[in-house]
Amino acid sequence: MSKRPQTAYDRGLMSAVGPPSRLPGEMSVFEVRDRAWLFDFCLAAVVGLAVVGLAGHDVDTALASSVLAASLLFRRSHPSVALALGIVGSLALLGVADTPQPAIVVVPILVYSVARWSDGRHGLIALVAALFGAVLGPLRWTGQSLDAGSFVPFAITLVACAAIVAGAYLLGSRLREARQRQRERQEEAIRERKLVESEQQQRAQVATISERNRIARELHDIVAHSLSVIVVQAEGGRALSAKRPEAAPDVFGTIAETSRQALAETRHIVGLLRGEAGRSDPTAYAPTPGLEDLASLVHRTSETYEYSSFGAPPPVSQALGLSSYRIVQESLTNVLKHAGPGACARVTVAYTADAIELEINDDGVGAAATPGPAGHGQEGMRERVALHGGWIAAGPRVGGGYQVRAWLPLDPAPAARPVQPFPMRT
């Protein structure tokens, strides 16, 4: 199909909108990706034209000079190929010409290039070959036999050629070593950055796991205690409704209050997980339970439970106050679950100069309690106490019942700790 001739309309349109744009990554005929290769091509062309032109009508000299100049085309991309072409061209030039030729300027350039852009072994080969040529060249140019008249020019030429190629080798090798050191520094920086990123990821994972465990402990303590209170109150309310119907509203009020509180705390924790705390719930920033809430916790759990404290509550951190509250809460939950019907509990809190001592006793079945499914209550209490550098012990009492004792230091690293009275029950 013949191409439609360009009209005046087409020319006007092209002048208005400009030439068509190229796709990303597309190259025009005037763009070259590797500018270093373009420089080497131009260098080889200029040197080749110059040495061939200066060779005159000597075809053999022009051919050997062109081979030597062509080695510059591969000095960066393939240094070993450039070295081979340089050796072949130099030997050919020595064989066909008995006078110095302009093409020998390629030799130091080639030695520098191989020493810089190749490994150390090829650089040494180029240096040795160039030094060998620095001896053969003056011998060829001054004659095969050295006499008193030709020795001085031979020595001067030899020293000059050797110094030029040695200087080119040293310059190229120094630049190659500098580039290698820079690459090693970059690789070391990359390794260090990856190591830092790996450590940050590990710390983030540890922090995430720790936060999940903390939230799991909070949910366990809230749900387990609240449901245990609700179950006990519901069973008591069912029995009480037949004997004393007038007391049933109090029982159901306790159930409702416990349920509302558990629901509010659960919503608060879920809101923290979702990042929604404080957006719609004005009570989201309410303080967490602490030492001042222990009495209400005991009385809310059961009217038959007793609470007593000794000493003035010291100012403690939010974490220490919450841990004390959760330990008492979990202990009362275990009383509701395992102590048996009608069991009473007594909570005693002592505030000393350096610690908070908690003691929860009940008069239930104690060691005769039916073992239930394995839970995480006592494990959670141990973890809470360990966070503050204290200890906790729990087990059946000698006279019956069960006892939990915890010691939480006000100083996370006290000088001396009291001895545990008995080991934890697993």
MARKEBA-519086 format. One record per residue (C-alpha): x, y, z; residue number from 1; residue in one letter. Coordinates in Angstrom, 2 decimals. Example, Ala and Ser with C-alpha at 12.3 -4.5 7.8 and 13.67 -1.06 7.14 Angstrom:
BEGIN
- x;y;z;drenlum;pavo
- 12.30;-4.50;7.80;1;A;
- 13.67;-1.06;7.14;2;S;
END
This chain:
BEGIN
- x;y;z;drenlum;pavo
- 0.00;0.00;0.00;1;M;
- 1.44;3.34;-1.02;2;S;
- 1.90;5.99;1.58;3;K;
- -0.53;8.92;1.40;4;R;
- 1.31;12.15;0.55;5;P;
- 1.45;14.69;3.33;6;Q;
- -0.98;17.55;2.81;7;T;
- -0.87;21.10;4.07;8;A;
- -3.40;20.14;6.71;9;Y;
- -1.11;17.40;7.98;10;D;
- 1.85;19.78;8.14;11;R;
- -0.21;22.32;10.04;12;G;
- -1.38;19.67;12.48;13;L;
- 2.16;18.46;13.08;14;M;
- 3.36;21.98;13.75;15;S;
- 0.51;22.53;16.20;16;A;
- 0.70;19.35;18.27;17;V;
- 4.36;18.49;17.71;18;G;
- 5.83;15.09;16.85;19;P;
- 4.15;11.96;18.23;20;P;
- 5.33;11.04;21.73;21;S;
- 7.22;7.80;22.31;22;R;
- 6.15;5.06;24.64;23;L;
- 8.00;4.68;28.00;24;P;
- 11.33;2.98;27.42;25;G;
- 11.24;3.55;23.63;26;E;
- 14.38;5.07;22.09;27;M;
- 14.80;7.30;19.11;28;S;
- 17.52;6.80;16.55;29;V;
- 19.52;9.62;18.16;30;F;
- 19.52;8.18;21.69;31;E;
- 22.19;5.80;22.98;32;V;
- 21.73;3.86;26.20;33;R;
- 25.42;3.24;26.96;34;D;
- 27.23;6.57;26.75;35;R;
- 30.52;4.94;27.86;36;A;
- 30.39;2.62;24.85;37;W;
- 29.69;5.64;22.61;38;L;
- 32.77;7.39;24.02;39;F;
- 34.95;4.31;23.44;40;D;
- 33.62;4.00;19.90;41;F;
- 34.44;7.62;19.15;42;C;
- 37.89;7.28;20.77;43;L;
- 38.70;4.16;18.75;44;A;
- 37.46;5.80;15.56;45;A;
- 39.46;9.01;16.08;46;V;
- 42.65;7.20;17.08;47;V;
- 42.23;4.67;14.27;48;G;
- 41.76;7.32;11.61;49;L;
- 44.71;9.30;12.96;50;A;
- 47.21;6.42;13.11;51;V;
- 46.11;4.97;9.78;52;V;
- 46.40;8.39;8.16;53;G;
- 49.86;8.94;9.67;54;L;
- 50.98;5.49;8.48;55;A;
- 50.99;6.77;4.91;56;G;
- 50.97;4.29;2.07;57;H;
- 52.44;1.42;4.12;58;D;
- 49.51;-0.99;4.10;59;V;
- 51.03;-3.40;6.62;60;D;
- 51.71;-0.62;9.11;61;T;
- 48.22;0.82;8.61;62;A;
- 46.63;-2.59;9.16;63;L;
- 48.63;-3.30;12.33;64;A;
- 47.87;0.22;13.62;65;S;
- 44.14;-0.24;12.96;66;S;
- 44.11;-3.52;14.91;67;V;
- 45.86;-1.81;17.82;68;L;
- 43.41;1.11;17.71;69;A;
- 40.42;-1.23;17.47;70;A;
- 41.30;-2.66;20.88;71;S;
- 40.10;0.63;22.42;72;L;
- 36.55;-0.24;21.37;73;L;
- 36.43;-3.07;23.95;74;F;
- 38.54;-1.53;26.72;75;R;
- 35.57;-1.17;29.08;76;R;
- 33.06;-3.80;27.96;77;S;
- 35.52;-6.68;27.34;78;H;
- 38.99;-5.84;28.73;79;P;
- 40.36;-9.33;28.01;80;S;
- 39.42;-8.99;24.32;81;V;
- 40.99;-5.55;24.23;82;A;
- 44.18;-6.94;25.77;83;L;
- 44.38;-9.74;23.20;84;A;
- 43.87;-7.32;20.29;85;L;
- 46.44;-4.95;21.77;86;G;
- 49.08;-7.69;22.06;87;I;
- 48.42;-8.90;18.51;88;V;
- 48.49;-5.38;17.07;89;G;
- 51.66;-4.42;18.98;90;S;
- 53.56;-7.52;17.86;91;L;
- 52.40;-7.00;14.28;92;A;
- 53.47;-3.36;14.39;93;L;
- 56.93;-4.32;15.72;94;L;
- 57.26;-6.83;12.91;95;G;
- 56.39;-4.50;10.04;96;V;
- 57.86;-1.19;11.24;97;A;
- 61.42;-0.48;12.39;98;D;
- 60.66;3.04;13.58;99;T;
- 58.30;4.32;16.31;100;P;
- 54.75;4.63;15.03;101;Q;
- 51.97;6.92;16.33;102;P;
- 49.86;3.87;17.17;103;A;
- 52.01;3.14;20.23;104;I;
- 50.01;5.80;22.13;105;V;
- 47.32;3.15;22.37;106;V;
- 49.53;0.97;24.61;107;V;
- 49.43;3.10;27.82;108;P;
- 45.73;3.81;27.27;109;I;
- 45.12;0.08;26.96;110;L;
- 47.20;-0.75;30.05;111;V;
- 45.29;1.87;32.08;112;Y;
- 41.94;0.57;30.82;113;S;
- 42.67;-3.11;31.56;114;V;
- 44.05;-2.27;35.01;115;A;
- 40.96;-0.21;35.86;116;R;
- 38.05;-2.18;34.37;117;W;
- 39.34;-5.73;34.71;118;S;
- 40.53;-7.84;37.62;119;D;
- 44.04;-7.66;39.04;120;G;
- 45.26;-10.69;37.08;121;R;
- 44.49;-9.19;33.66;122;H;
- 46.00;-5.89;34.78;123;G;
- 49.29;-7.59;35.66;124;L;
- 49.29;-9.41;32.32;125;I;
- 48.83;-6.08;30.53;126;A;
- 51.67;-4.52;32.56;127;L;
- 54.09;-7.39;31.90;128;V;
- 53.24;-7.40;28.19;129;A;
- 53.70;-3.62;27.99;130;A;
- 57.06;-3.79;29.82;131;L;
- 58.15;-6.57;27.50;132;F;
- 57.18;-4.33;24.58;133;G;
- 59.09;-1.46;26.18;134;A;
- 62.22;-3.61;25.74;135;V;
- 61.45;-5.02;22.29;136;L;
- 60.46;-1.66;20.84;137;G;
- 63.69;0.20;21.57;138;P;
- 65.69;-2.84;20.42;139;L;
- 63.81;-2.82;17.15;140;R;
- 64.14;0.92;16.67;141;W;
- 67.85;1.25;17.61;142;T;
- 69.05;-1.87;15.81;143;G;
- 69.64;-5.47;16.91;144;Q;
- 73.24;-4.87;18.09;145;S;
- 73.83;-2.43;20.91;146;L;
- 77.07;-0.51;20.72;147;D;
- 78.37;2.49;22.58;148;A;
- 76.55;4.88;20.28;149;G;
- 73.14;3.20;20.41;150;S;
- 73.02;2.14;24.06;151;F;
- 72.21;5.58;25.46;152;V;
- 69.21;6.16;23.13;153;P;
- 68.08;2.60;23.84;154;F;
- 68.26;3.09;27.62;155;A;
- 66.46;6.46;27.50;156;I;
- 63.71;5.06;25.29;157;T;
- 63.37;1.96;27.46;158;L;
- 63.08;3.95;30.68;159;V;
- 60.61;6.39;29.13;160;A;
- 58.35;3.63;27.75;161;C;
- 58.50;1.61;30.99;162;A;
- 57.71;4.69;33.09;163;A;
- 54.71;5.59;30.91;164;I;
- 53.16;2.13;31.01;165;V;
- 53.93;1.70;34.73;166;A;
- 52.29;5.05;35.51;167;G;
- 49.24;4.08;33.44;168;A;
- 48.99;0.77;35.30;169;Y;
- 49.30;2.40;38.74;170;L;
- 46.64;4.98;37.91;171;L;
- 44.22;2.37;36.59;172;G;
- 44.78;-0.05;39.49;173;S;
- 44.32;2.72;42.07;174;R;
- 41.04;3.77;40.51;175;L;
- 39.92;0.14;40.35;176;R;
- 40.75;-0.36;44.03;177;E;
- 38.93;2.86;44.95;178;A;
- 35.87;1.69;43.03;179;R;
- 36.06;-1.70;44.72;180;Q;
- 36.29;-0.09;48.16;181;R;
- 33.31;2.11;47.35;182;Q;
- 31.33;-0.95;46.22;183;R;
- 32.27;-2.77;49.43;184;E;
- 31.14;0.22;51.50;185;R;
- 27.86;0.30;49.63;186;Q;
- 27.36;-3.43;50.14;187;E;
- 28.21;-3.06;53.82;188;E;
- 25.73;-0.19;54.11;189;A;
- 23.08;-2.34;52.42;190;I;
- 23.80;-5.23;54.79;191;R;
- 23.63;-2.93;57.81;192;E;
- 20.37;-1.42;56.58;193;R;
- 18.88;-4.88;56.06;194;K;
- 20.09;-5.91;59.52;195;L;
- 18.51;-2.82;61.08;196;V;
- 15.27;-3.46;59.20;197;E;
- 15.32;-7.10;60.35;198;S;
- 15.89;-6.05;63.96;199;E;
- 13.08;-3.50;63.71;200;Q;
- 10.74;-6.15;62.30;201;Q;
- 11.67;-8.56;65.09;202;Q;
- 11.11;-5.88;67.72;203;R;
- 7.77;-5.04;66.14;204;A;
- 6.79;-8.71;66.15;205;Q;
- 7.81;-9.09;69.80;206;V;
- 5.87;-5.95;70.70;207;A;
- 2.83;-7.23;68.80;208;T;
- 2.95;-10.62;70.53;209;I;
- 3.39;-8.94;73.92;210;S;
- 0.44;-6.65;73.26;211;E;
- -1.70;-9.58;72.14;212;R;
- -0.85;-11.49;75.30;213;N;
- -1.69;-8.45;77.43;214;R;
- -5.04;-8.00;75.72;215;I;
- -5.74;-11.72;76.02;216;A;
- -5.07;-11.54;79.78;217;R;
- -7.39;-8.55;80.14;218;E;
- -10.20;-10.22;78.20;219;L;
- -9.76;-13.45;80.16;220;H;
- -9.92;-11.66;83.50;221;D;
- -12.93;-9.56;82.52;222;I;
- -14.99;-12.28;80.87;223;V;
- -14.12;-15.11;83.26;224;A;
- -14.83;-13.11;86.40;225;H;
- -18.01;-11.48;85.11;226;S;
- -19.49;-14.70;83.79;227;L;
- -18.64;-16.53;87.00;228;S;
- -20.40;-13.85;89.05;229;V;
- -23.40;-13.94;86.70;230;I;
- -23.66;-17.74;86.88;231;V;
- -23.44;-17.78;90.68;232;V;
- -25.94;-14.96;91.05;233;Q;
- -28.31;-16.54;88.54;234;A;
- -28.24;-19.90;90.33;235;E;
- -28.73;-18.19;93.66;236;G;
- -31.52;-16.06;92.26;237;G;
- -33.36;-19.08;90.94;238;R;
- -33.27;-20.74;94.35;239;A;
- -34.07;-17.47;96.12;240;L;
- -37.06;-16.64;93.95;241;S;
- -39.00;-19.56;95.46;242;A;
- -38.11;-18.85;99.09;243;K;
- -37.69;-15.06;99.22;244;R;
- -39.20;-13.47;96.11;245;P;
- -38.64;-9.98;97.54;246;E;
- -34.80;-10.47;97.35;247;A;
- -34.81;-11.50;93.69;248;A;
- -34.57;-7.90;92.32;249;P;
- -31.29;-7.37;94.19;250;D;
- -29.84;-10.52;92.64;251;V;
- -30.92;-9.54;89.14;252;F;
- -29.60;-6.02;89.73;253;G;
- -26.19;-7.45;90.57;254;T;
- -26.30;-9.56;87.39;255;I;
- -27.24;-6.54;85.29;256;A;
- -24.56;-4.32;86.85;257;E;
- -21.87;-6.97;86.39;258;T;
- -22.94;-7.54;82.78;259;S;
- -22.90;-3.82;81.96;260;R;
- -19.46;-3.38;83.47;261;Q;
- -18.04;-6.40;81.64;262;A;
- -19.61;-5.23;78.38;263;L;
- -18.18;-1.72;78.82;264;A;
- -14.67;-3.03;79.52;265;E;
- -14.86;-5.45;76.60;266;T;
- -15.99;-2.68;74.26;267;R;
- -13.13;-0.53;75.50;268;H;
- -10.54;-3.21;74.70;269;I;
- -12.09;-3.94;71.29;270;V;
- -12.07;-0.21;70.60;271;G;
- -8.37;-0.08;71.41;272;L;
- -7.75;-2.93;68.97;273;L;
- -9.65;-1.13;66.24;274;R;
- -8.14;2.26;67.04;275;G;
- -11.59;3.69;67.80;276;E;
- -11.11;4.49;71.50;277;A;
- -12.44;7.93;72.39;278;G;
- -14.22;8.59;69.09;279;R;
- -17.79;7.87;70.11;280;S;
- -17.54;6.62;73.70;281;D;
- -16.96;9.44;76.23;282;P;
- -15.93;6.88;78.88;283;T;
- -13.16;5.39;76.72;284;A;
- -10.52;7.38;78.58;285;Y;
- -11.77;6.37;82.03;286;A;
- -8.98;5.17;84.34;287;P;
- -8.36;1.45;84.57;288;T;
- -9.25;-0.37;87.81;289;P;
- -6.72;-0.07;90.61;290;G;
- -6.18;-0.37;94.35;291;L;
- -9.11;1.92;95.19;292;E;
- -11.51;-0.47;93.40;293;D;
- -10.59;-3.63;95.34;294;L;
- -13.26;-3.19;98.01;295;A;
- -16.06;-2.69;95.49;296;S;
- -14.79;-5.69;93.50;297;L;
- -15.01;-7.98;96.52;298;V;
- -18.45;-6.76;97.58;299;H;
- -19.78;-6.85;94.04;300;R;
- -18.61;-10.43;93.56;301;T;
- -20.52;-11.76;96.57;302;S;
- -22.14;-10.30;99.65;303;E;
- -20.59;-13.03;101.78;304;T;
- -17.01;-12.16;100.83;305;Y;
- -14.93;-10.07;103.24;306;E;
- -12.39;-7.36;102.51;307;Y;
- -9.83;-5.81;104.86;308;S;
- -6.79;-3.63;104.32;309;S;
- -3.89;-2.47;106.49;310;F;
- -1.92;0.68;105.93;311;G;
- -2.46;3.58;103.57;312;A;
- -2.51;2.81;99.83;313;P;
- 0.72;4.25;98.34;314;P;
- 0.78;6.11;95.02;315;P;
- 1.50;3.44;92.44;316;V;
- 1.69;3.27;88.68;317;S;
- -1.35;2.42;86.62;318;Q;
- 0.19;-0.93;85.64;319;A;
- 0.89;-1.97;89.24;320;L;
- -2.59;-0.98;90.37;321;G;
- -4.21;-2.88;87.50;322;L;
- -2.09;-5.98;88.19;323;S;
- -3.16;-5.98;91.86;324;S;
- -6.80;-5.64;90.83;325;Y;
- -6.59;-8.46;88.27;326;R;
- -4.87;-10.83;90.72;327;I;
- -7.67;-10.37;93.26;328;V;
- -10.27;-10.65;90.50;329;Q;
- -8.84;-13.91;89.14;330;E;
- -8.53;-15.36;92.66;331;S;
- -12.20;-14.60;93.38;332;L;
- -13.13;-16.09;90.02;333;T;
- -11.40;-19.32;91.01;334;N;
- -13.30;-19.29;94.31;335;V;
- -16.59;-19.07;92.43;336;L;
- -15.56;-21.86;90.06;337;K;
- -13.80;-24.37;92.30;338;H;
- -14.43;-23.68;96.00;339;A;
- -17.90;-25.21;95.94;340;G;
- -21.36;-23.85;96.84;341;P;
- -21.60;-21.68;99.92;342;G;
- -17.85;-21.03;100.16;343;A;
- -16.75;-17.72;101.63;344;C;
- -13.66;-15.75;100.75;345;A;
- -11.58;-13.23;102.60;346;R;
- -9.36;-10.69;100.81;347;V;
- -6.60;-9.02;102.83;348;T;
- -4.41;-6.24;101.44;349;V;
- -1.39;-4.95;103.37;350;A;
- 0.49;-1.84;102.30;351;Y;
- 4.06;-1.83;103.60;352;T;
- 6.90;0.58;103.02;353;A;
- 8.25;-1.28;100.01;354;D;
- 5.53;-3.60;98.70;355;A;
- 1.87;-4.51;98.35;356;I;
- 0.90;-7.87;99.89;357;E;
- -2.25;-9.61;98.72;358;L;
- -3.82;-12.61;100.42;359;E;
- -7.02;-14.33;99.27;360;I;
- -8.36;-17.21;101.43;361;N;
- -11.46;-19.30;101.07;362;D;
- -13.05;-22.07;103.15;363;D;
- -14.05;-24.22;100.21;364;G;
- -13.16;-27.78;99.33;365;V;
- -9.48;-26.92;98.73;366;G;
- -7.46;-29.94;97.63;367;A;
- -10.64;-31.98;97.13;368;A;
- -11.83;-29.69;94.33;369;A;
- -12.69;-31.43;91.08;370;T;
- -10.02;-30.49;88.54;371;P;
- -11.51;-28.57;85.64;372;G;
- -10.19;-27.89;82.16;373;P;
- -6.78;-26.30;81.95;374;A;
- -7.05;-22.52;81.90;375;G;
- -4.79;-19.49;81.76;376;H;
- -5.80;-17.77;85.00;377;G;
- -2.84;-18.68;87.19;378;Q;
- -0.47;-18.33;84.26;379;E;
- -1.76;-14.80;83.72;380;G;
- -1.27;-13.99;87.41;381;M;
- 2.31;-15.26;87.30;382;R;
- 3.02;-13.13;84.22;383;E;
- 1.58;-10.02;85.85;384;R;
- 3.63;-10.52;89.01;385;V;
- 6.79;-11.25;87.03;386;A;
- 6.43;-7.95;85.17;387;L;
- 6.82;-6.10;88.50;388;H;
- 9.58;-8.28;89.97;389;G;
- 7.41;-9.92;92.66;390;G;
- 6.25;-13.44;93.43;391;W;
- 2.97;-15.26;93.81;392;I;
- 2.10;-18.58;95.48;393;A;
- -1.15;-20.51;95.52;394;A;
- -2.21;-23.85;96.92;395;G;
- -4.57;-25.70;99.29;396;P;
- -4.47;-24.75;102.95;397;R;
- -3.73;-27.30;105.64;398;V;
- -7.02;-26.76;107.46;399;G;
- -9.06;-26.78;104.25;400;G;
- -9.78;-24.25;101.61;401;G;
- -7.41;-22.53;99.26;402;Y;
- -5.00;-19.62;99.56;403;Q;
- -3.37;-17.19;97.14;404;V;
- -0.57;-14.89;98.28;405;R;
- 1.17;-12.29;96.14;406;A;
- 3.95;-9.86;96.88;407;W;
- 4.31;-6.86;94.52;408;L;
- 7.26;-4.55;95.23;409;P;
- 6.87;-0.81;94.84;410;L;
- 10.47;-0.76;93.62;411;D;
- 10.87;-3.05;90.57;412;P;
- 14.32;-4.15;91.83;413;A;
- 14.19;-4.46;95.65;414;P;
- 17.25;-5.40;97.64;415;A;
- 15.63;-8.32;99.47;416;A;
- 12.46;-10.32;98.97;417;R;
- 10.53;-12.46;101.45;418;P;
- 10.57;-16.21;101.01;419;V;
- 7.58;-17.80;99.27;420;Q;
- 5.52;-19.85;101.74;421;P;
- 4.68;-22.63;99.28;422;F;
- 5.06;-23.31;95.55;423;P;
- 2.47;-22.50;92.92;424;M;
- -0.06;-25.17;92.05;425;R;
- 0.19;-26.18;88.41;426;T;
END
